[in-house]
Amino acid sequence: MSVKNVKTCCKVSLVIGILLFFQVSYGQYNFVSLQQQLTAAKKELGKNYVCMVYKEGKIVFKQEEGDIKTNTQIPIAGSSKWLTAALVMTFVEQGKLSLDDKVSNYLPIFATYGKAYITIRQCLSHLTGIQSPPGIVGVLQKNKYVTLEEEVNAFASKREIQDNPGVAFRYSNIGLNIAARVVEVISKKQFDQLMAERIFRPLNMRNSSFYSNRAVNPSDGAVTTAADYMNFLAMLLNNGVFNNRRILSEKAIEEMEKAETNLSMIQYAPAIATGYNYGLGAWIIGVNAQGIRTAMASPGATGCYPWIDRCHNYAALIFEKSNAGEQQKEWYVDFKKTIDTVIPGSCE
């Protein structure tokens, strides 16, 4: 056999070997097309990212590139909101709080400054009506406060009501931070301690934290790993159960995934979420023919995109290291379609 033929045979064998690797490593799912899409996405993802897909109790796909691995801690910006909404729901589960309670029941300063009718539900769905800086600048601005109490009191005393509560949606850090301060008051514990006790430890999220040397930021302040956050997604996908332990009830999960908006209410949404409605702490990125949610996501402006898909019964995420800024929705939509093609769905 000539040297040229030997080289050709080696190349063919290498390609076959790669295909077999994926088929063996990921069981019945052939994710070659997914890997190819990731490899081609240098503009969207850069050189440092991790992608994971979870289904039926196990990771069925994983790809790490550059210096970010599944156990690398990174800030996740707005993906923090899903975690905070889940924490608040643990208090609702215990009967210590109702989603339709007025914030002023727990934080009287809101009544003092004419904001008495804002509810916990409106806080978790960006419907407080409190004025926020426009666009992505308002979401990404650095925290100048020393404590969460100081920041939330400033929301009450120094921010005007831009719209009546429940009328207009403006994505910001205001509502989730107010709700987080409420559970601090109820429990007499700091937010980061509550998150560790009620979410991180039960979900084995050992490399996750909201710690800050300034005011803790429940909306944008989490630092976590892809492996840790996937535990959180697995719990949501499994209707509140993780490792045979119930973290949230099915009713609580359903409440978090119910649409709190219609598209006419959306006054500001980041580019990556345009055209989507919002639940509690996350966007509804898929609905079936009856309008029932089939997929939820909570993107973060630093390059994090976690989601769950109930039609195809999987959870997935992409974590990358990037500069803060607007992400492009189209690429993530196409990427999700690739996974949906590999994993059969059951929605009508």
N, C-alpha and C positions, 0 to 999 in steps of 0.2 A: 504493500500500500504506500502511495506517495506521501510525502510530508504534508502536502496540501490537503489530501483526503483525510489524513489523521487529524489535522486541525479542524476540518469541517465536522468530523465525527465528534470531536471533543466539545465543539460549540453546541451541537445538537443535544449531546448528553447533558451538558450544563443546563440548557433550557428545560429539558425533560425533568432534570433533577429539581430545578426550582419549582416547577409545577407540582411535582410529587410532594415536595416539602410542604407547600401550602395545603394540598389536599389531605396529607397525613396529619399535619399540625393542627388544622382547623376542622377535622372531621368531615362532615357532609358538605361544608361550605367551601367554595373555591373563590378566594378573595384576590386572585391575581389582578383582576381589573381594578380593584380598590388600591392595591399596591402601586399599580401603574399610574393611577390618578394622583396619588400622593407624591410619587417621584417626579411627576410633571409639574407639580404645583409650587415651584420654587418662588414665584412672584408672590403667591398668596401666603405661603407658610414659611419661607426662608429656609435656613439650614438646621434649625433647632426646633423640633416638635415631637410630640408623642400622640399616637392615635390608638384607641382601644375600643373594642366592641364586646359587649357582654350579652349572653343569652343562655337561659335555662341553667343558671347557677355557675357558669364558668366564662372565662375570657375566651372568645372564639377567634379573635384577631388582635394582634398587637404589633405596632411598628414604632421604633424609637430612632430618632435621627439627631445627630450632633450631640450637644452636651446636655440635652434634656431627656431624662428617663422616666419611667413610671413612678419612681420614688423621689424625683427632684421636686423640691419645694419651689413654687412660684406664686406670685400674687395673681388672683383671678378676677379682680375688679367686680363687675356687675354680676358675675356668677355667684357671688356671695349672697345675693338677694334670695335665692331659692333656699339656701341654708337657714337664713333668718326667718323666712316665712314658716319653715318647718318647725323651728324652735317656738315661735309664737303659737303654732297649732298644738304643741304639747300642753300649753296652758289652757287652751280651749278644751282639749280632751279631758283635763282634770276638773273642768267646771270653774276654774279660777278667773276666766275671762270669756267674754262672748265677742264674736266678730262684729256684732252690731252695737256693742258698748261704745259710748262716747269716750273719746280720749280724755276729755275734761273730768270724767269721773275719777281718774287716777292722777291727772296732771292739771290741777285747777287753774294754772296760769293760762291755759287755752281759753277758758271761759272769761277770764279777766280781759283778754285782748280780742274778744269777739269771734273766737273760733270754737265755740262750745259744741257745735253739732258735727264735728269731724269724728268718724268712727274708725275702729281698728280695721275693719274691712277696707275702708277707703284708703287707709295708710298702706296696706299691703298691696293695693292695686293702683297706686299713683293717682288717686282721685281726691286728694285733700283740698285742692283748689288753692293751696298756698303758693305764692309767687316763688319761682326759682329762676336762676340765670338761664338764658336761652341756650338750647343746643347741647352739644357734647361738652362744651366748656363747663356748664353747670354740673355735669356729672363727674367730671375729672378734676375739678378744682381741689386743691389741697386743704386739709382740715386745719383750721386755725384755732380750734378750741382745745381746751385742756381735758375736759370731761364730756361725756355724752349728755349729761344733764345740762351743762352750760350750752351746748350746741342746740339742743331741743328747746330750751327756754328762749333762745334767740329766734328760733323758727316762730315761736308763739308771739314774742314781743316786738320783733323787728321786721318780720315779713308781712306783706299785705296779702289779703285774700284776693286772688286774681279771678277766680271763678267760684261759684257755689260748690260746696263739697258734693262729689258724686256726678258732676256734670261733664268735666273736661279732664282728659288724661294727659299728663305731662311726666314723662319718664325723668326721674331725678333721685336724689338720695334722701329726700325729705321724709316721705311717708314711712319707709322701712325703719329709719332711725327713730322716728317717733314711737312706732310700735315696739321697738327694742327697749326704749327707755321705759315704756309702760311695764314691760315684764320685769325690768330691774326694780321698779317701785313695788310691784306685787310681791316679788320674791325676796326683796332686800339683799340681792346679790348683783354683782357686776355682770354685764352682758357676756364677756368672754368666759367667765366662770360657768354661767348657765349653758353656753354653747358646748363647753367641754363636758359638762355633766349629762346633758340631755341628748346631744347629737353626736359629738366626736367620739366619746368613749364607747357608747353603745354600738357604734358603727365601726369600731376599730380604726378610726381615723387618727392614728397616733402622730402623724406628721402635719396636723392641721391646727391652725390657730387664728384668732382675731387680735392677738396681742399688738399693742401700739404704745409708743411712748408719748403720744398725744391722745386726743379723744378717740376711743374705739369707733370704727366705722362699720356698722352692721350691713350697710348697703354695698360697700366696695372694699372692705378691709381684710378679707380672708386671705391667708396664705395656706396652700395645700398642695397635694400631689395628685397626679392622675389616678394612681391606685386608690388613694383615700376617697377622692370624689366619686370614683366608680362605685364604691361601697354605698355612698349616699344614693346614687342613681339606681342601684340594685334594689335598695329598700323601697324607693318610690315605685319602681316597676313591679315589685312584688307586693304592691298594695299595703305597704307599711311594715313589712316583715323583713328582718335581716338575720341570717343564721338562726332561724327558728325562734327569734325573739321579736315581739311586736313593739315597734317604735311609735307608729301612728296607726289609727284605725283606718279601715277602708273609707269610712265616711269622711274622715279628715282629708285623705288623699283626693277624694272626689271633689271636696270643697275647694281645695287648692287648684284643681284643674278646670273648674267651672269658669266660663267667661264672665268677667266683671265689666267688660266694655263692649261697645259696638264700634265699628270703624269710624263712624261720624264723630265719636267722642275724642279721637286721637288728635291732640294738638301738637304733640312732639313725641317722636319715637326715633331711636338711633337707626341709621341706614340699614343695619343688618336685620332689623325687625319690622321694617315698613310693610304694611298690609296685614299684620297679625293683630289679633286681639290678645288681651292679657287676663291671666287668672290671678292667683295670689303668689307673687314672687317669681313668676315665669310666664313666658309667651306661649300661646297656643299656635303651634306651627303646622298642625294638620287637623282636619275634621273630615268626618265621613259624609255620606249623602244626606243623612238626617241632621247634620250640623253638630254632631257630638264630637268632642275632642278625641283625636287619635294620637297626637304627638305634642310634646311640650319641650321647651328649651329655655335656657337662661344664659345667653351669651355675655361675655365680659369684654370690655374694650381693649384689654391687653393681649387678646388673641386666644381666648378660651371659648369653646363652644361645646357645652354638654347638652345631651337631649335623651329623651326616652320615646320609644315608638310602641304604642299599644296594639297597633294593627299587626306589626311584624314581631312584636314581643321581644324587643331588644333595647339595650341602652348603649350609648356610644358617646365618645368625647374626642375632641382634639384640643390639646393644650400646646401652645407655642410661646416662644419668647419673642416679643415684638414691641415696638414703640406704641404708646397709646394713640389711638385714633380711630376713625370710622372704618369698620370692616365691610367687605363686599358680600352682600347677601347671596348673590347668584352662585358663587362658587360653593358655599355651604349647602345650598339647595341641591345643586348637582351632585355633590359628594354624598348627601343623604340618599338621593335617588339610586346611586350605585349600590349602596348597602341594601336598600329596599329590593333591588333586583336580585341580589345574592340570597337574601333571606326571605322566603315566601311569606306573604301576608294573608290575613283572614278577614279583613274588613270589607264591608259591602258599601 
